[in-house]
Amino acid sequence: MADQARIDKWLWAVRIYKTRSIAAEACKKGHISIGDRTAKPANNVRVGDIVNVKKAPITYSFKVLKCAENRVGAKLVPELMENVTPQEQYEILEMSKMSGFVGRMRGTGRPTKKERRDLDQFVDDWYDSDAEEFDFEEL
């Protein structure tokens, strides 16, 4: 393994991001920093560096143990990095999970595609059954 690697390749290699292009995009948006400076995709990471990754709502911190530019198996990831994220960040994550987005309650807001189809079917059935009993000429 080399003594340094591109940050976008390293993030992809240690499975923090699913693809290298997603890792590079995160760098371009300023979500990745090495130490205290924001990193561009081509910046190099070295052994001993602390990489901060902002994934809402928290910032993860990883210490580089080895540099790699090729993706490794999930079992080998602990050899390449150490998670040094402070406990406070995980507490923020738990708080956001408890108070975060619960989801749309059924029957509120705009109907989903399935609900709309069901509603249209109900209305069509109602008009078909009601039209037989209703005398339109009385109007």
N, C-alpha and C positions, 0 to 999 in steps of 0.2 A: 504494500500500500504506500501511496505517496505521502509526503510530509505536508502537502496542501492540496486543496481541491476547490473547484468553483462552488459557491454557496448554493446555487440552484441545483446543481448535480448532487451535492451532499444532502440537501433537504429531501430530494427524491430518493436517493440511495438508502437513507435511514427511515424511509416510509413516513415522513411527516406529511408529505403531499403525495397524492396519487400519481400525478404525472409531473414531468420536468417543466412542462409549459405552465402548469398551475403554480409551481414553485417560482418560476421566473416572473410570472404576473404578480405574485405576492411581493416579490422584491421590488418590482417597479412601482407598486402602490405604496411602498413604505411600511409594509407589515413586518419586515425582517430587519433585524439589526444585529451587528456583531459588536459585542461590548456596548459602547454608547453611541456608535455611529450607524446610520441606516446603510443597508447594503444594497448594491446593485447586483443583478444576476451574475455578472462576471467577477465580482469580488471573490477573493480567495479566503478560505477558512483554514485555520491551522490548529494543530493539536493544542488543547488547553484553552481555546477560545470559548466564550459563552455566547451562544446564539439565542436571541429572543425572537419568538414567533407570536405575533398578535393574531389570535383567532377569537373573535368576539365571543364572549364578553371578557376573556382573560388573556394574559400574556404568558406563554410557556417559556421556560428557560432550559436550554440544553448545553451541557459541557461536551466539547468535542474530545473524544478519546483517541480516535483514529480517523484518518481522512479516506474517503472512498468516493469514486465517481461512478461506480457500477452498483446497481441495485442489489441488495443482499437479502437473504431470507429473514423472516421475522425473528427467528431464534438467534440470529447473529447480531441484531440491532444493539443489544446491551453492550457488545464489545466495541461498538463504534461511538456510542454516546451515552451520557448519563443525564437523567432528568433531574434538574436542580430547581424546578419551579417552587417558589415559596408556598407554604401552606395557605397563606392568606388568599392567594389566587384561586385555589380550589374551593375555599369558603365562598368566594364571590360566585364561582360557578354553581355551587349548591344553592345559594340564595336566588340566583337567576332562574334556576330550574324550578324552584318552589313557587316563585312569584311571576314566572315568565308566561309566555303564550300558552294558554290552555287549549285554545282551539275554538272554533265557532260552534256555539250551541245549536243543536238541531232545531230548525224552524226559525232561526234568526238570520238576518242579513239576506243577501242575494242567494237564490237557490242554486244548487249544483246542477250539473248537466243531467244527472240521473233524476234528481228531484223535479227538474223542469219537465222531463219526459213523463214522469209519473203524473204530474199536475196536468199536462196536456191530455194525457190519456183519460184522466178522471173527468176533465171538462168535456171532452168529446163523448164519452160514455153518458154523461149527464144530459147533454143536449140531445143525443140520440134517443134516450129513454123518455125525456120530457117532451120531445117534439110529437111523440105519438099521442100523448094525453092532451096537449095544448091545442086549442083551435085558434089558428092565426086569423081566421076570417072575422072573429068577434071584435078584433081591434079595428 
